[in-house]
Amino acid sequence: MTYRRTLMGLIGGAAVAAMATGFGATSALAQEVTLKLHQFLPAQANVPKLVLDVWADNVEKDSGGRIKVERYPSMQLGGKPPELMDQAIDGVADIIWTVVGYTPGRFPSTEVFELPFMMTDARAMSRAYWEMFEKHMKDTEFKDVHILGTWVHGPGLIHTADPVESPDDLQGMKIRGGSRSVNSLLTKLGATPVGMPVPAVPEGLSKGVIDGTTIPWEVTAALKVPELVENHTEFTGKALYTLTFVLAMNKPKYESLPDDLKKVIDDNSGLEFSVFAGGTMADADGPSRVIAEDLGNNIITLDADQTAEWQALAMPIYDEWIADMESKGKDGKALIEEAQMLIEKYSQ
């Protein structure tokens, strides 16, 4: 009797072990994946909270929990914002979100959307950007990464310690420029452009390293800009500028995924995600602008005639950019015409 019970116990234990092994095999077949998402803003800023977290949460949900996205804000994995693209290429991070212009000239075709006074509507421009990315950039400039989304922010404007109403008011000011093209414009207007990643803006303003900055309303809240400067200059019609962004994934990491998990990533990326991201950033402009209003800051809105004066001064930058593109073997004039056509089409 004792022997029989012992034998049954051994058989039962073997069965449990076999079941455990079976479950382990099933779990292994499921292939759970952890993706590290790295970016430069605090977790509570609008883009991480309203765009990146939404993307990551959807990927996790749609994968049935097989994909986990670990989020690393404020450069927690190390390095500086201009290094993010290389971190994605080298696998330091699996996914990064970055400002393309943090490495000026490296992805030149994207700059067509950053030229002064190209900006109309973030959704329209993000749609045009994705279309031109697929046609002109995917297999050339961005061949070393797997791009998940391309978008732009809402209208860029100027935030300064002293009021800026005319181009002459910028004479002698040190202004953080939003892009290579805007830096060129600032130089033509007599200002001194200062290059720095956006997280450095608050310290730059508080220490007087810069007298102002070009950023959209959306990010001013996270950076406390309305508390650091009292003047904000907006433009009527087309905005002063916008910046281009990408959400990029390490290519070997993407290619290592099983087909069903690739599909989860694909279904949450691409054109519609890009339009969502750009539109969400633009929608966040309004609440951030209200903060400046509530503080009693001086919001200067230039009318159409005043804006036209700035636009005229910006026109030579187009010719300079076309010449620069030609030196890189690219038809800059054709890129501008295509971008303008698509922006107009999608703005209607």
Summary of the structure (lengths in Angstrom):
residues: 348
radius of gyration: 24.6
end to end distance: 86.4
largest distance: 102.6
contacts: 1185
relative contact order: 0.16
helix: 55%
strand: 17%
